[in-house]
Each structure stands twice: as C-alpha cells, then as structure tokens.
Amino acid sequence: MNAASADQPAPRRSKPDVVDAAMSVLAENGIAGLSMRRIADELDVQVSALYWHFPNKQALLAAVSARMVTGESDAESDAESDAPDLTATATALRDRLLAHRDGAEVVSSSLALGLLDLPARQRLVEAALAAGLTDAAAEVAADTLVHYVIGFTFHEQQRVHAAVIGAADASVDLSPARLASPGANPDDDFTAGLALIVSGIRSAAVAGR
C-alpha cells in the first residue's frame, strides 16, 4: 500500500452496510451478543458512526427484521406474485425465520414495538379475505397465524440452541440429534397445528356466508 492510499479516509458506511454487519454478528453470536460495539467492530468504525443511520439499537433490529422477512431472491419474488395462500404464506414465513439465528425473537421484538411492517401478514389478510372472511375477521386470522408461526419458531429455535450449548439433553424433541436421526420430521407438529388453524379459518368463512 502506498502512502497516498494509506492516508485516504475509510469509506463511509451505508445503512445497508450496517444491517449486513448486524446480520453477521447475529449469525455468530445470537441476539444476546448483538451489541452496537460488536457491530461497529465488524465495520471497523466507532460506535457513534452507527447512530448516523439508526437512532437506537431497536431501530437497527427493525431493519434486520425487515431484511429477514423480505424476499430477496428471484424464486421468492416469483412465489409471492402468486395468489396468497394461508398455508404457503405461513410456511414461508417460518422458513425465513429459521434461516437466521434467533430470527423469531428478533422479528417478534420489532413487531411488538410496532417497528416492522410484515409483508406476510398482508398476504395472510388477502388470503383470508379470498377464503370468505369479513375484513375484521381476516385481520384476526392473519394475526393469529403470525403469532402461531413466530411463537412456534421461537420455541423451536430456543430448544435447538439449548441442546447445542448443552443446556438440554438428547431427550429434547427438537435437539440436533433428533433433527439428524433417520426418518425424523420435525416439521410434523408445525404442519399439524397450522392445518388446524387454517381449517378453523375456512370453517369460520363458511359459517359466515
């Protein structure tokens, strides 16, 4: 490196850069280790530089949550162009949460504080309306499914993490050992519960006609 380049200031980090760094820290350390200091270290900047883009940590977590639940691949975009379906939308949301360490906990926190516009929720509302529910009932149905997906996934991720760190033994039903065992299908409980909720939504729609 020559002297001129050595004297050049480091490039200013953008908001997407900060979110990228936060996602990296989250993947390595989990939500308990997701500190502004670690994110700043990941970017090789001062902590104060993060506040140019986000007023506080919760705002940053909301941006991380939005990244988690928004489709980025062409395949996801194509799937979301189809008519919304209750089961498919709920399952896709769970898959996105599972793709990120502590994804359900991060997203739940942002939703609880009203900091996240969840695309899947609107699609669930549309699917419930298409099934025949009234506007008010469709909102309730969408919220019920969102809470089920996030709650189930949060529980799932907590149990897997507990087994990984040795806080739970192999009897935990979602331990890594069970996930790797031949013929195991850890999705069965989720699918069964989801089917019950969707069946109830459709029955309510029929009863209301």
Secondary structure, 3 states (H helix, E strand, C coil): CCHHHHHCCCCCCCHHHHHHHHHHHHHHHCHHHCCHHHHHHHHCCCHHHHCCCCCCHHHHHHHHHHHHHCCCCHHHHHHHCCCCCHHHHHHHHHHHHHCCCCHHHHHHHHHHCCCCCCHHHHHHHHHHHHHCCCHHHHHHHHHHHHHHHHHHHHHHHHHHHHHHCCCCCCCCCCCHHHHHCCCCCCCHHHHHHHHHHHHHHHHHHHHHC
